[in-house]
Amino acid sequence: MSILSIILLLISLTEPAKTESCLVIEKRSITINGDTSLGGFSCGYEVSGVNDTLYMNNLPYSPYSFTIPVEAFKCGNFLLNRDFRATLKAEEYPKVTVQVQSLQEQGKGLLTGCIKLSLVGKYKTLDDVEFCQGFVNGKQTLTTSFVFHASEFKLKPPQKLGGLVTTSDKMNISVSLVLNNSTQKSPCLAN
């Protein structure tokens, strides 16, 4: 056995195997739920056919990021749409950006990661966000939920009728990513 063969063998034994792990996203949706003194509200955004790639386990790729036009959120009626857009200052800041900065597998069906939420010219980083992998309507999904406080972004929830109708500062945000289960060649293995 030549010296070169021995060196290559030793290098291959000491270097950990590199596995490229990623998820291909075909649809994403975000739902924001909040409360008013009269009841609850729900604003949603959904887009299909995106075919984005989310890399996992701190691989040296750019973070998964997507931008949502504030005008694209639907809250059920034009009054709620208008109030929601006004709260997020849509005319001055027309987009919200969500960035998954890291994602690590923690066990079967559970992942943790870091999300950076950018809106109204400010951002907040959420560490140790738990993502659950499961199936909804026969499709593999990755979901997470976290709490958003409007005051953290110096936003003022709307009040109506001289303050008789108020909106809670706390909102629950749910993110759902529908994964592509295709048997086609994975973009994770492209080289």
Secondary structure, 3 states (H helix, E strand, C coil): CCHHHHHHHHHHHHCCCCCCCEEEEEEEEEEEEEEECCEEEEEEEEEEEEEEEEECCCCCCCCEEEEEEHHHCECCCHHHHHHHHHHCCCCCCCEEEEEEEEEEEEECCEEEEEEEEEECCEEEEEEEEEEEEEEECCEEEEEEEEEEEHHHHCCCCCEEHHHCEEEEEEEEEEEEEEECCCCCCCHHHCC
